[in-house]
Amino acid sequence: MTRFSIDTAGVSRERLALAGDPRELRECASQVAAATAAAMAAVGGEGDGVRSALERFRVVHTRALDAVADAAGALGDRLDSSTLEARSVELFVSAALAQIAVTRLGDHGAVPAPDAP
């Protein structure tokens, strides 16, 4: 099973970078668009499939970077607190699930509950 989690240190680092220059992600989106346009031009006439894939890549990634820039701008200083709250919820849910698992195993006689003598 794949497990996803928020990289709180990475978010803090990026928040500081965006606070210093909030246009960073938008400039990155422009660079992605320019680079893929150049790659599409370099493909030539025989590479319709590659050109189509590059166009999809360009559209998806430039829009995604713009969306992240919008979200980062909207969150501003709340980005750090949001990631810490998300981490707190992850830990709370994990602890609750672990307690349920231990209790159920204890009910079936497989493993005694932690507070059992």
SVG drawing of the C-alpha trace seen along z (x, -y; Angstrom):
<svg xmlns="http://www.w3.org/2000/svg" viewBox="-13 -39 28 55">
<polyline fill="none" stroke="black" stroke-width="0.4" points="0.0,0.0 1.4,-3.4 1.5,-6.0 1.5,-9.7 2.5,-12.3 3.2,-16.0 6.9,-17.0 6.7,-19.7 10.3,-20.7 10.0,-21.0 6.8,-23.0 8.5,-25.4 11.5,-25.8 9.3,-26.5 7.1,-28.9 10.2,-30.9 11.3,-30.9 7.8,-32.0 7.7,-34.7 10.9,-36.1 9.7,-35.9 6.1,-35.0 6.5,-35.0 8.9,-32.0 6.2,-29.4 4.7,-31.5 8.2,-32.0 8.7,-28.2 5.4,-27.7 6.6,-30.0 9.9,-28.2 8.1,-24.8 5.9,-26.2 8.9,-27.6 10.9,-24.4 8.1,-22.2 7.3,-24.5 11.0,-24.3 10.9,-20.5 7.7,-20.3 9.4,-22.4 12.5,-20.2 10.4,-17.0 9.7,-17.8 6.9,-16.5 7.3,-12.8 6.8,-13.0 3.0,-13.6 2.7,-11.3 5.6,-12.8 4.4,-16.3 0.9,-15.4 2.4,-14.0 4.6,-17.2 1.5,-19.4 -0.4,-17.5 2.7,-17.7 2.9,-21.5 -0.8,-22.1 -1.0,-20.0 2.3,-21.2 1.9,-24.9 -1.6,-24.9 -0.6,-22.8 2.2,-25.3 -0.2,-28.2 -2.7,-26.5 0.0,-25.9 1.1,-29.5 -2.5,-30.6 -2.9,-28.3 0.5,-29.4 -0.5,-33.0 -3.9,-32.4 -2.4,-30.5 0.5,-32.9 1.7,-32.5 -0.9,-29.9 1.0,-27.3 3.2,-26.2 0.4,-25.9 -1.7,-24.0 0.9,-21.4 1.5,-21.0 -2.3,-20.6 -2.4,-18.0 0.5,-16.1 -1.3,-16.3 -4.4,-14.8 -2.3,-12.0 -0.7,-11.1 -4.1,-11.2 -5.8,-8.9 -2.8,-6.5 -2.9,-6.3 -6.7,-5.7 -6.4,-3.0 -3.5,-1.3 -5.6,-1.3 -8.6,0.2 -6.4,2.9 -4.9,3.8 -8.3,3.9 -9.8,6.1 -6.8,8.5 -7.1,8.7 -10.9,9.5 -10.1,12.5 -7.4,13.8 -4.6,13.3 -2.8,10.6 -3.6,9.2 -4.5,5.5 -1.6,3.3 -3.3,2.7 -4.1,6.3 -2.1,8.0"/>
</svg>
